[in-house]
Amino acid sequence: MRMETKEMNFKGFKLNGFLALFLFLFVWLGVTLCCFVAGSVLLCVLGAVMSVLCIILNCGYLMLEPNEARVMVFFGKYKGTFRETGFFWINPFMGAKKLSLRARNLDVEPIKVNDKIGNPVLIGLVLVWKLKDTYKAMFEIDAQTMASAAGTMSSDGKTMNVGNAVANRMNAFENFVKIQSDAALRQVAGQYAYDDNEGADGELTLRSGGEEINDQLEQKLNERLAMAGIEVLEARINYLAYAPEIAAVMLRRQQASAIISAREKIVEGAVSMVHMALDKLSKDEIVELDEEKKAAMVSNLLVVLCADEAAQPVVNTGTLYH
């Protein structure tokens, strides 16, 4: 179910930044000239007030690049999201919190989870995400407090100057995505076995799931991140292995399974070749073999065909019965 959004476009007054800059400069110069020419105390006071006002109004400039947005807040009240690119002037008392709408990568380090059977496995993922709903991103989760704490406190606990507010805010979003991606990854990985040796025949596994597993992971992530106004564009498992404590045992099990499968193929081929040899001897009437001699021939051929090493034949120079 799609959650409703409270995001809206900013509909307040805005002015072209270059036009506003020219107007304020013209007003400030005009007032200053009047004060010096007239020499009146009243005009001088008025000029000083107008100069201070022009300085305050000059704080209302903002510039936006493509895929950037400003969340407009007027004394704590949300007034909309400004998305137009260019140079503008707005009410200087309007708070404009800058956000980046560009796509970002997140490489989640492999974490240890238990698969459906309970085996510990290491699994990691890489995802592409971006902000979709600026209202939820700013006001539904406490990203602003996390960003402020990251920008004002150093590792030794001493206060420091606030750095790039946008970078701190986006890092807070990234940390939120990372934690939720860990939870989603554990949820999805716990529903499937590691491989076919653990799961039932034909059952979807982490190794064989491929795109279907990735689609489920992306769906779970979008469900968890919808409350933060964040959209996951792509999510893929990029690392999958058994945990170190069972890796050696599982490797031996895989080797044993591979050996058994190879032996089955070898025996199947050997039996087919023995059957073909007996049929050929009988059809071409090369030699007449009783049941005892057929059994001996089958035994010898199977030993030769199924042995790991090359056979060392013993030549019988006597009769068939010696």
Stockholm file with secondary structure:
# STOCKHOLM 1.0

chainA/1-322         MRMETKEMNFKGFKLNGFLALFLFLFVWLGVTLCCFVAGSVLLCVLGAVMSVLCIILNCGYLMLEPNEARVMVFFGKYKGTFRETGFFWINPFMGAKKLSLRARNLDVEPIKVNDKIGNPVLIGLVLVWKLKDTYKAMFEIDAQTMASAAGTMSSDGKTMNVGNAVANRMNAFENFVKIQSDAALRQVAGQYAYDDNEGADGELTLRSGGEEINDQLEQKLNERLAMAGIEVLEARINYLAYAPEIAAVMLRRQQASAIISAREKIVEGAVSMVHMALDKLSKDEIVELDEEKKAAMVSNLLVVLCADEAAQPVVNTGTLYH
#=GR chainA/1-322 SS CCCCCCCCBCCSCEEEHHHHHHHHHHHHHHHHHHHHHHCCHHHHHHHHHHHHHHHHHGGGEEEECTTEEEEEEETTEEEEEECCCEEEEECTTEEEEEEECSCEEEEEEEEEEECTTCCEEEEEEEEEEEECCHHHHHHTSCHHHHHHHHHHBCTTSCBCCCCCHHHHHHHHHHHHHHHHHHHHHHHHHTTSBSSTTTSCTTCCBHHHHTHHHHHHHHHHHHHHHGGGTEEEEEEEEEEEEECHHHHHHHHHHHHHHHHHHHHHHHHHHHHHHHHHHHHHHHHTTCCCCCHHHHHHHHHHHHHHHHCSSCCCCCCCCSCTTC
#=GC SS_cons         CCCCCCCCBCCSCEEEHHHHHHHHHHHHHHHHHHHHHHCCHHHHHHHHHHHHHHHHHGGGEEEECTTEEEEEEETTEEEEEECCCEEEEECTTEEEEEEECSCEEEEEEEEEEECTTCCEEEEEEEEEEEECCHHHHHHTSCHHHHHHHHHHBCTTSCBCCCCCHHHHHHHHHHHHHHHHHHHHHHHHHTTSBSSTTTSCTTCCBHHHHTHHHHHHHHHHHHHHHGGGTEEEEEEEEEEEEECHHHHHHHHHHHHHHHHHHHHHHHHHHHHHHHHHHHHHHHHTTCCCCCHHHHHHHHHHHHHHHHCSSCCCCCCCCSCTTC
//
